[in-house]
Amino acid sequence: MITCIPELLTPEETARLRALSKNVEYESGTATAGKHIHNIKNNLQM
């Protein structure tokens, strides 16, 4: 579920996070999935 929170970050903070996210390695989200959802969780995370 995605929840939008208006004005949580400034445009400058958002730009900085987007820039940082381009230079990191992502791994499978199954690394932090519980045993009941390990086989259905399908995402990447930093």
N, C-alpha and C positions, 0 to 999 in steps of 0.2 A: 504494500500500500504506500502511495506517495501522498504526503501532506505538504501543501504549500503554505509557507509562512511569509506573508508580504513584508518586505523591507527588513528581513533578518540580517542580511549582509548588504554592505554598500556596493555600488557597481565596481569600485576599485578592488574590494575584497573578493568579489566574484571573479573578476578578471585574473587576479593573482592565483586563486585556487584552480581555475581552468588551465592557466599556464603551468602550474606545478603538476597537475594531473597528466600532462603530456610527457613528463620526464621520469615517471615512476614505473616500476614493474608491477604488473597485476598477477594475481594468482586465483585459482579456482575458489569460489565461495564454499565449496564442499569442505574446505579445510576447517571451517568453523560451524558446519551444520551439525545438528544433533543427529543421533542415530536413526530417528524416525523420518527425517526428511533428507538424509544424506543422498539418497538416490534420486530425489526430484529437485533439489536446489541447483539452479543453473545461473550463476552470475560470476562476475569478476570483482575482486576487491583489492585494495592497496595493502 
